[in-house]
Amino acid sequence: MTFQVSRKKGKRESKQTCISYCHFPVRPEPTLPPAFKPSFPFCHFVEHLHAYTSFSLSLFAVDKCATSFRRSEPGFDGPYSLMDMKRIRRLSYTSPDPLKGGLDGEALPFSHHGKKNGVRLSIPVFLLLICVIGVTLFVVASGVNRSESIVTIAGAGGGGGGGEAKPVSLSRFRNGLTNKDKTLGGLLATSGFDDQSCLSRYRTAFYRKSIPHKPSRYLVQRLRAHESLQKRCGPGTNSYRKAVEQLRSGQRSNFDQDCNYLVWISYSGLGNRILTVASAFLYSLLTNRILLIDRGKDMDDLFCEPFPETSWLLPLDFPLTNTLANFSITSKESYGNMIKNKVGVHKDNFIYLHLDHGYNDNDKLFFCEEDQKRIQNARWLMLRSDIYFVPSLFLNSLFKDELNLLFPEKDMVFHHLGRYLFHPTNAVWGLITRYYNSYLAKADEIVGIQVRVFEIDPGPFQHVLDQIISCTQNEDLLPPTVEHEIGPPVTKRKSKAVLFTSLNMGYFEHIRSMYWENPTSTGEIVSVYQPSYEGYQQSERNKHNRKAWSEMYLLSLTDKLVTSGWSTFGYVAQGLGGLKPWIMFRPENRTIPNPPCRRDMSMEPCFHSPPFYDCKKKQGIDTGKLVPHVRHCDDITWGIKLVDEDTS
């Protein structure tokens, strides 16, 4: 803010800048943070009001500066003269233009004591104006919470997680997320992580609807205790180094008795790997073991570290690194063969647990109480599995009481453990958020359809397409189409986004064309999308697995979900999202099953290869009928799964 004082009539013109005499700072235009600026016109009025206040306050500074400047001239020893008043009337004030957003607006002439354009504020009026501004800002802030939530989410880029931050409309979801929401009801630790290294960890809540199922207080306490154990005994600690030295030498050493380890061996497709890591973690939680995972080709590229201030990745210099991939059902170190050969178990040796879908009866003894007591004598356990064996842990009397405390809602196990363990890396998170924000975020409802065809031929198949259409329309998930529009045109129609995931794009193309070429009977607008179509499963390719993981996660963000029976891909999506899906039954002889699909009894994955053995009676038994919360699966009749005890 400057003003000029000019002397004419033969006297040398002199220009002085008030800011050099009074040190009055220029106040920049007030702005609200972009992430919280309300999207309605009243906000502009507040900005103008604030700018006008700055303008009014500057008048007092002009008054003081003029006096100071005048008194500095020779011969001045009194109050303003008439000439002083005339000089002040000629002052020019440069005001920041709120509409231009800069400090170089046009000069606004004013007369400090004039009546036509002048402004003169007394102290009481000034205080009243401040009160008005305060009340106004309070109303605006309240309006922000009631209006559509706009959140600036950074790191939606690929690669290392870069990418331009962009405002994302979250009106479909919750307003005013609290720290407890961001930690998923206390499931996640609040400290010990670098937020930028894993953007998805605390930002998942922005993309999910509120889920009423919260983790139990006991589960949260046990997770914090287990994190401390992982930090105390994990890689890089003295306890770990001593345990590794004992494993390498096979001799007893002075080691921490509390540091025992479970090594998960990377094996099978991505969906199976996710389910078996969750199973292994629950087992390590029940037995107080440190979980270390073999990174395989891409585990560290797909998932962030779940434990604060430590790593769950098996160090590359682990003594058995080159041996892990060679373990099989015939290995002499397997528990089944140790039982068969009557080999004792002690701290100095390790046990290989073969829990593959083709395991034998001796390997299945892992689920028996007496065998579990024997297994706990070993410091190191190596686990290879491709099955979700959690339901059988609930049938073991050693773990029964602890599991009841951890999971009062029995059908919430994978939902809680999956959200705790599996956070997409920044590269995968970029794939997820870019696709979601581009195609799904604005829809009133999102319907996910996961198609997995267990055929040798590539397809597409007409009977599978007919099954998809029958299922979605019979269950009122998608509207039927008609030849002509029904009813008068409406300006606002409900929109549905359909997210397809399939190795083949034929089903997606047909459904998309069907809703493009024909109107719906309900007047709804249906848009159909499919992120990728790889043709066939390529579990050894990193790029393929990135896409697979991102699509599982996108499916978990839908409102309603249709999955294919037997598919672990669908199991992961429904569990992470807390969704009870409609399961499309596996066709036989290329005919549509009747019914084509059914609502699942729970969101839990199915254990495809459970043991049918009574450990106490040492005879066969139907393990799907022993307790109310373990039942046979809808999609695989011999499989078992966890359900809520109140499920009829």
C-alpha positions in Angstrom: 0.0 0.0 0.0 1.5 3.3 -1.1 0.4 6.9 -1.3 1.9 10.0 -2.9 2.3 13.6 -1.6 3.0 16.1 -4.4 4.2 19.7 -4.1 3.5 22.0 -7.1 3.7 25.8 -7.8 7.4 26.0 -8.6 8.5 23.8 -5.8 10.4 20.6 -6.6 8.0 17.6 -6.7 8.7 15.2 -3.9 7.4 11.6 -3.7 7.7 9.6 -0.5 6.5 6.1 0.2 4.6 5.6 3.4 5.8 2.1 3.9 9.4 3.4 4.4 8.3 5.6 7.2 5.6 3.6 9.0 6.6 0.1 8.1 3.0 -0.8 7.3 2.9 -4.3 5.7 0.8 -5.0 2.7 -1.8 -7.6 3.6 -2.2 -10.3 0.9 -5.6 -11.4 -0.3 -7.2 -13.9 2.2 -7.8 -17.3 0.8 -9.2 -20.6 2.1 -7.3 -23.8 1.6 -8.4 -25.5 -1.7 -9.2 -28.8 0.0 -11.7 -27.1 2.3 -13.1 -24.2 0.2 -16.9 -24.5 0.1 -18.4 -24.8 -3.4 -21.1 -22.2 -3.2 -21.3 -18.4 -4.1 -21.5 -17.2 -0.5 -17.8 -17.9 -0.1 -17.0 -15.2 -2.6 -18.9 -12.7 -0.5 -16.8 -13.6 2.5 -13.6 -13.1 0.5 -14.8 -9.6 -0.6 -15.8 -8.7 2.9 -12.3 -9.7 4.2 -10.6 -7.7 1.5 -12.9 -4.7 2.3 -11.8 -5.0 6.0 -8.2 -4.9 4.9 -9.0 -1.7 2.9 -10.7 -0.1 5.9 -7.9 -0.9 8.2 -5.4 0.7 5.8 -7.2 4.1 6.3 -6.0 4.3 9.9 -2.5 3.7 8.6 -2.8 6.4 6.0 -3.9 8.8 8.7 -0.9 8.0 10.9 1.5 8.0 8.1 0.3 11.3 6.8 0.8 12.9 10.2 4.3 11.4 10.6 5.3 12.5 7.1 4.0 16.1 7.6 5.7 16.5 10.9 9.0 15.5 9.4 8.8 18.6 7.1 10.5 21.9 8.3 8.2 24.4 9.8 5.5 22.0 10.8 4.5 22.3 14.5 0.8 21.9 14.6 -2.2 19.9 13.5 -3.3 19.4 9.9 -3.8 22.5 7.8 -6.4 23.0 5.1 -3.6 22.3 2.6 -2.9 19.0 4.3 -6.6 18.0 3.9 -6.5 18.8 0.2 -3.3 16.8 -0.2 -4.9 13.8 1.5 -7.9 14.0 -0.8 -5.5 13.4 -3.7 -4.1 10.2 -2.2 -4.3 7.0 -4.3 -4.7 3.6 -2.7 -3.6 0.5 -4.5 -5.8 -2.4 -3.4 -5.5 -6.1 -4.1 -8.2 -7.2 -6.4 -10.0 -10.3 -4.9 -11.2 -11.4 -8.3 -7.8 -11.3 -9.9 -6.1 -13.0 -7.0 -3.1 -10.7 -7.0 -1.7 -7.6 -5.3 -1.6 -5.4 -8.4 -5.2 -4.2 -8.7 -6.4 -0.8 -9.9 -5.9 2.3 -7.9 -9.1 3.2 -5.9 -9.4 6.9 -5.2 -10.9 7.8 -1.8 -11.3 10.8 0.4 -10.5 10.2 4.1 -12.9 12.9 5.3 -15.0 13.3 2.2 -18.7 12.5 2.1 -19.1 11.2 -1.5 -16.6 8.3 -1.5 -15.1 8.5 1.9 -14.9 5.8 4.6 -14.3 6.5 8.2 -14.5 3.8 10.8 -14.5 4.3 14.6 -13.1 1.7 16.9 -16.6 0.4 18.0 -17.7 0.0 14.4 -14.4 -1.8 13.6 -15.0 -4.3 16.5 -18.5 -4.9 15.4 -17.3 -5.7 11.9 -14.7 -8.2 13.3 -17.6 -9.9 15.1 -19.6 -10.1 12.0 -16.7 -11.7 10.1 -16.2 -14.2 12.9 -19.8 -15.4 12.8 -19.8 -15.5 9.0 -16.7 -17.7 8.9 -18.2 -20.0 11.5 -21.3 -20.5 9.3 -19.1 -21.1 6.3 -17.1 -23.7 8.1 -20.2 -25.5 9.2 -21.4 -25.5 5.7 -18.3 -27.2 4.5 -19.1 -30.3 6.6 -22.7 -30.3 5.3 -21.7 -29.9 1.7 -20.1 -32.4 -0.7 -16.8 -33.5 0.7 -13.8 -32.5 -1.5 -10.5 -34.0 -0.5 -7.2 -33.5 -2.2 -5.5 -36.9 -2.4 -1.9 -36.9 -3.5 0.2 -39.7 -4.8 -2.2 -41.1 -7.3 0.6 -41.6 -9.8 2.3 -44.7 -10.8 5.9 -45.9 -10.3 7.1 -44.7 -7.0 3.8 -43.2 -6.0 4.2 -39.8 -7.5 1.5 -38.1 -9.5 -0.4 -34.9 -9.5 -2.7 -34.3 -6.5 -6.3 -33.8 -7.6 -9.5 -33.0 -5.8 -11.7 -36.1 -5.5 -15.4 -36.0 -4.8 -16.2 -38.2 -1.9 -19.9 -37.5 -1.6 -20.7 -41.2 -1.9 -18.8 -41.8 1.3 -18.5 -40.3 4.8 -17.8 -36.8 5.8 -15.5 -35.7 8.7 -13.3 -38.8 8.8 -11.7 -39.2 12.2 -8.3 -40.7 13.1 -10.2 -43.8 14.3 -11.8 -44.1 10.8 -8.4 -43.8 9.1 -7.0 -46.5 11.3 -10.0 -48.7 10.5 -11.4 -48.6 14.0 -8.0 -48.9 15.7 -6.9 -51.8 13.5 -3.8 -50.0 12.2 -1.1 -48.6 14.3 -1.1 -44.8 14.5 2.7 -44.3 14.4 5.9 -46.0 13.2 5.3 -45.6 9.5 6.4 -43.2 6.8 3.1 -42.1 5.3 4.6 -41.2 1.9 6.2 -44.6 1.5 2.7 -46.3 1.6 0.0 -43.9 0.6 -2.8 -46.5 0.8 -2.4 -47.3 4.5 -4.4 -44.4 5.9 -6.2 -43.4 2.8 -8.3 -46.5 2.2 -11.0 -45.1 4.4 -11.6 -42.2 1.9 -12.7 -44.8 -0.7 -14.8 -47.1 1.4 -18.3 -46.8 2.7 -18.7 -46.9 6.4 -18.7 -50.6 7.6 -20.4 -51.3 10.9 -18.1 -54.2 11.7 -15.4 -53.0 14.0 -12.5 -55.0 15.3 -12.8 -56.2 18.9 -10.8 -54.3 21.5 -9.0 -57.5 22.3 -7.9 -58.0 18.7 -6.5 -54.4 18.6 -4.6 -55.0 21.9 -3.1 -58.3 20.5 -2.1 -56.6 17.3 -0.2 -53.9 19.2 1.5 -56.6 21.3 2.4 -58.6 18.2 3.9 -55.6 16.6 6.2 -55.2 19.6 7.2 -58.8 19.3 8.0 -58.4 15.6 10.1 -55.4 16.3 11.9 -57.1 19.2 12.8 -60.3 17.3 12.6 -59.3 13.7 15.4 -58.9 11.1 18.3 -56.8 12.2 18.0 -57.6 15.9 20.4 -59.5 18.1 17.7 -62.1 18.8 17.2 -62.7 15.1 20.9 -63.1 14.5 21.3 -65.6 17.2 18.3 -67.6 16.0 19.7 -67.7 12.5 23.1 -68.8 13.7 21.4 -71.6 15.7 19.5 -72.6 12.5 22.7 -72.6 10.4 24.8 -74.5 12.9 22.1 -76.8 14.3 23.6 -76.3 17.8 22.1 -74.8 20.9 22.9 -71.2 21.7 21.9 -68.5 24.1 18.8 -67.2 22.4 15.6 -65.3 23.4 13.1 -68.0 24.4 10.3 -65.7 23.2 11.6 -65.4 19.7 10.2 -68.2 17.6 9.6 -67.9 13.8 7.2 -68.9 11.1 8.5 -68.5 7.5 5.8 -68.3 4.8 7.0 -69.7 1.4 5.8 -67.8 -1.7 3.8 -70.1 -3.8 0.8 -70.3 -6.2 -1.3 -67.5 -7.7 -1.8 -64.1 -6.2 -5.3 -64.8 -4.7 -4.0 -68.0 -3.0 -0.9 -66.2 -1.7 -3.0 -63.5 -0.1 -5.3 -66.0 1.6 -2.4 -68.1 2.9 -0.5 -65.1 4.3 -3.6 -64.2 6.2 -3.9 -67.8 7.5 -0.2 -67.8 8.4 -0.5 -64.5 10.3 -3.4 -65.7 12.3 -1.5 -68.9 13.2 1.6 -66.8 14.2 -0.7 -64.6 16.4 -2.1 -67.6 18.1 1.3 -69.1 18.8 3.3 -65.9 19.4 5.6 -66.4 16.4 7.3 -63.8 14.3 6.0 -64.0 10.7 8.5 -63.6 7.9 7.5 -63.9 4.3 9.5 -65.1 1.4 9.3 -62.2 -1.1 9.3 -64.5 -4.1 9.3 -62.5 -7.3 7.1 -59.6 -6.3 5.6 -59.7 -2.8 7.6 -56.6 -1.9 6.5 -54.8 -5.1 2.8 -55.5 -4.3 2.4 -55.0 -0.6 3.6 -52.4 1.9 5.1 -53.5 5.2 2.3 -54.1 7.7 4.4 -53.9 11.0 5.7 -50.5 12.2 9.5 -50.0 12.6 10.4 -53.5 11.4 10.1 -55.7 8.3 8.2 -58.8 7.6 10.4 -59.7 4.6 12.7 -62.6 5.0 16.2 -61.3 4.6 17.9 -62.4 1.4 20.8 -63.9 3.3 18.6 -66.4 5.2 20.4 -69.7 5.3 17.5 -71.7 3.7 16.7 -69.2 0.9 17.8 -71.5 -1.9 16.0 -74.5 -0.3 12.5 -73.0 0.3 11.3 -73.5 -3.3 12.3 -77.1 -3.2 10.2 -78.2 -0.2 7.5 -80.6 -1.1 5.3 -83.4 0.2 8.3 -85.8 0.0 10.7 -83.6 2.0 12.1 -85.4 5.0 11.7 -82.3 7.1 7.9 -82.2 6.6 5.8 -82.8 9.7 4.0 -85.6 8.0 7.2 -87.5 7.2 8.6 -86.8 10.6 5.5 -88.5 12.1 5.8 -91.3 9.6 9.5 -91.9 10.4 9.0 -91.2 14.1 11.5 -88.4 14.2 11.4 -86.3 17.4 10.9 -82.5 17.4 13.2 -80.2 19.4 14.4 -76.6 19.4 17.5 -77.3 17.3 15.8 -78.5 14.2 13.1 -76.9 12.0 9.8 -78.3 10.7 8.4 -77.9 7.2 4.6 -77.7 7.2 3.2 -78.9 3.9 -0.4 -77.6 3.8 -0.9 -77.7 0.1 -4.3 -78.8 -1.3 -2.8 -82.2 -2.1 -1.4 -82.9 1.4 -1.7 -86.4 2.9 -3.3 -87.6 6.1 -0.1 -87.3 8.1 0.3 -83.7 7.1 -3.3 -83.0 8.1 -2.4 -83.9 11.7 -1.2 -80.3 11.9 -4.8 -79.4 12.9 -4.8 -81.8 15.9 -4.3 -80.5 19.5 -1.6 -83.0 20.5 0.3 -82.5 17.3 0.2 -78.7 17.8 1.8 -79.1 21.2 4.6 -81.1 19.6 5.1 -78.6 16.7 5.5 -75.7 19.2 8.8 -77.2 20.4 10.5 -76.1 17.1 12.0 -72.7 16.9 11.6 -72.4 13.2 8.6 -73.4 11.1 8.6 -73.3 7.3 5.1 -73.1 5.7 4.1 -73.8 2.2 0.4 -73.6 1.4 -2.2 -72.6 -1.2 -5.3 -72.9 1.0 -7.2 -70.7 3.4 -7.0 -73.0 6.4 -8.4 -70.6 9.0 -11.7 -72.5 9.6 -9.9 -75.6 10.8 -8.1 -73.5 13.4 -11.5 -72.7 14.9 -12.0 -76.4 15.4 -8.9 -76.8 17.5 -9.6 -76.7 21.3 -6.2 -75.1 22.0 -7.2 -72.0 20.1 -10.9 -71.9 20.8 -11.0 -69.4 23.7 -8.4 -67.1 22.2 -10.2 -67.0 18.8 -13.6 -66.2 20.5 -12.0 -63.2 22.1 -10.3 -62.1 18.9 -13.3 -62.5 16.7 -16.7 -62.3 18.4 -18.1 -62.0 14.8 -16.8 -65.2 13.3 -17.4 -64.2 9.7 -15.1 -61.1 10.1 -11.7 -62.9 10.3 -10.3 -62.2 6.8 -12.1 -58.8 6.7 -10.1 -57.6 9.7 -6.8 -59.4 9.0 -6.9 -58.6 5.3 -7.3 -54.9 5.9 -4.6 -55.0 8.5 -2.0 -56.9 6.4 -2.5 -56.0 2.8 -1.8 -52.4 1.7 -1.1 -51.8 -2.0 2.3 -50.2 -2.7 2.3 -46.8 -4.2 2.7 -48.2 -7.7 -0.4 -50.3 -7.3 -2.3 -47.6 -5.4 -1.8 -45.4 -8.4 -3.5 -47.9 -10.6 -6.4 -48.2 -8.2 -7.0 -44.5 -7.6 -6.6 -43.3 -11.2 -9.1 -45.9 -12.4 -11.6 -45.3 -9.6 -11.5 -41.5 -9.9 -11.8 -41.7 -13.7 -14.7 -44.1 -14.1 -16.4 -45.1 -10.8 -16.4 -42.2 -8.4 -19.4 -40.3 -9.8 -21.7 -43.3 -10.0 -24.7 -43.5 -7.6 -24.0 -47.3 -7.3 -21.1 -49.5 -8.3 -21.7 -53.2 -9.1 -18.7 -55.5 -9.4 -18.8 -58.6 -11.6 -15.8 -61.0 -11.3 -15.8 -63.7 -14.0 -13.5 -66.7 -13.7 -14.0 -69.5 -16.2 -12.4 -72.9 -15.5 -12.3 -74.1 -19.1 -9.4 -75.2 -21.3 -10.6 -73.2 -24.3 -10.2 -69.4 -24.1 -13.8 -68.5 -24.7 -15.9 -66.4 -24.4 -18.8 -68.9 -23.9 -22.5 -68.2 -24.5 -23.6 -70.1 -21.4 -21.3 -68.0 -19.2 -22.7 -64.8 -20.7 -26.3 -66.0 -20.2 -25.5 -66.9 -16.6 -24.1 -63.4 -15.9 -27.2 -61.7 -17.4 -29.6 -64.1 -15.6 -27.9 -63.6 -12.3 -27.7 -59.8 -12.3 -31.2 -59.2 -13.6 -32.9 -61.9 -11.6 -31.3 -60.6 -8.4 -32.2 -56.9 -9.3 -28.5 -56.0 -9.5 -28.8 -54.6 -13.0 -32.0 -53.5 -14.8 -33.3 -55.3 -17.9 -33.3 -53.5 -21.2 -36.3 -52.5 -23.4 -36.7 -51.4 -27.1 -38.0 -48.0 -26.4 -37.8 -45.4 -23.6 -40.5 -45.8 -20.9 -42.1 -42.7 -19.4 -41.3 -39.0 -19.8 -37.6 -37.8 -20.0 -36.0 -36.9 -16.7 -33.1 -34.6 -16.0 -31.6 -36.6 -13.1 -31.4 -40.3 -13.5 -29.7 -42.9 -11.2 -26.4 -44.0 -12.6 -24.8 -47.4 -12.1 -21.2 -48.2 -12.9 -20.4 -51.9 -13.6 -16.9 -53.0 -13.0 -16.0 -56.2 -14.9 -12.8 -58.2 -14.1 -12.1 -61.1 -16.4 -9.2 -62.6 -18.4 -11.4 -62.4 -21.5 -13.0 -59.1 -22.7 -15.9 -60.8 -24.6 -18.4 -60.7 -21.7 -17.7 -57.1 -20.9 -18.1 -56.0 -24.6 -21.5 -57.7 -24.9 -22.8 -56.2 -21.6 -21.5 -52.8 -22.5 -23.1 -52.9 -26.0 -26.4 -54.1 -24.5 -26.7 -51.1 -22.2 -25.4 -48.7 -24.9 -27.7 -49.8 -27.7 -30.9 -50.2 -25.5 -32.6 -48.1 -22.8 -33.2 -49.7 -19.4 -36.7 -50.5 -18.1 -36.0 -48.4 -15.0 -34.5 -45.4 -16.7 -31.2 -45.9 -15.0 -28.0 -45.1 -16.8 -25.6 -48.1 -16.8 -22.0 -47.7 -17.7 -19.7 -50.7 -18.1 -15.9 -50.8 -17.6 -13.1 -53.4 -17.5 -9.6 -52.4 -16.6 -7.7 -55.2 -18.3 -8.0 -58.4 -20.3 -4.8 -60.5 -20.0 -6.1 -63.5 -21.9 -4.8 -66.1 -19.5 -3.3 -66.2 -16.0 0.3 -65.1 -15.8 1.2 -65.5 -12.1 5.0 -65.2 -12.7 4.7 -61.7 -14.4 5.0 -58.7 -12.1 3.0 -56.4 -14.3 0.2 -59.0 -14.5 0.1 -59.3 -10.7 0.0 -55.6 -10.3 -3.1 -55.4 -12.4 -4.6 -58.4 -10.6 -4.0 -56.9 -7.2 -5.4 -53.5 -8.3 -8.6 -55.2 -9.7 -9.2 -57.2 -6.6 -9.0 -54.0 -4.6 -11.3 -52.1 -7.0 -13.9 -54.9 -6.7 -13.7 -54.5 -2.9 -14.7 -50.9 -3.3 -18.0 -51.7 -5.0 -21.5 -51.6 -3.4 -22.7 -55.0 -4.7 -20.5 -57.8 -5.9 -21.0 -60.9 -8.1 -18.2 -63.5 -8.0 -17.4 -66.8 -9.6 -17.5 -69.9 -7.4 -14.2 -71.5 -6.6 -12.2 -68.3 -7.3 -9.8 -67.1 -4.7 -9.7 -63.8 -6.7 -13.3 -63.2 -5.7 -12.7 -64.4 -2.1 -10.1 -61.6 -1.6 -12.3 -58.9 -3.0 -15.4 -59.8 -0.9 -13.3 -60.2 2.3 -11.5 -56.8 1.9 -14.8 -55.1 1.1 -16.9 -56.7 3.8 -19.3 -57.8 1.1 -21.6 -60.8 1.0 -21.4 -61.6 -2.7 -23.8 -63.3 -5.1 -21.9 -66.4 -6.2 -22.3 -67.7 -9.7 -22.1 -71.5 -9.5 -19.6 -73.3 -11.7 -21.4 -74.6 -14.8 -21.4 -78.3 -15.7 -21.5 -79.6 -19.3 -21.7 -75.9 -20.4 -25.2 -75.3 -19.2 -26.5 -72.6 -16.9 -26.9 -73.7 -13.3 -30.3 -73.4 -11.8 -30.3 -71.0 -10.0 -27.5 -69.1 -11.8 -26.3 -67.6 -8.6 -27.1 -67.2 -4.9 -26.3 -64.8 -2.1 -23.4 -66.2 -0.1 -24.0 -66.9 3.6 -20.9 -64.9 4.7 -18.0 -62.8 3.3 -15.4 -65.4 4.5 -13.3 -67.3 2.0 -13.9 -71.0 1.5 -11.3 -73.6 2.8 -11.2 -75.9 -0.3 -9.4 -78.9 1.2 -10.3 -79.3 4.9 -9.4 -82.5 6.8 -12.3 -84.8 7.7 -10.8 -86.3 10.8 -11.7 -86.4 14.5 -8.3 -86.1 16.2 -9.6 -87.4 19.6 -11.6 -90.3 18.2 -9.1 -90.9 15.4 -11.7 -91.5 12.8 -13.4 -89.7 9.9 -16.0 -87.0 10.6 -17.8 -84.2 8.8 -16.0 -81.1 10.0 -18.6 -78.9 8.4 -21.2 -80.0 11.0 -19.3 -79.9 14.3 -19.9 -76.2 15.4 -22.5 -73.6 14.3 -20.0 -71.2 12.9 -18.2 -73.6 10.6 -20.3 -74.8 7.7 -20.0 -76.2 4.2 -19.5 -73.6 1.4 -22.1 -72.8 -1.2 -19.8 -73.0 -4.2 -17.8 -76.1 -3.1 -19.9 -78.5 -1.2 -17.0 -80.3 0.5 -15.3 -77.1 1.5 -15.9 -75.3 4.9 -16.1 -71.7 5.8 -16.7 -69.4 8.8 -20.2 -67.9 9.2 -21.9 -65.8 11.8 -23.5 -68.0 14.5 -26.9 -66.3 13.9 -26.9 -67.2 10.2 -29.9 -69.5 9.5 
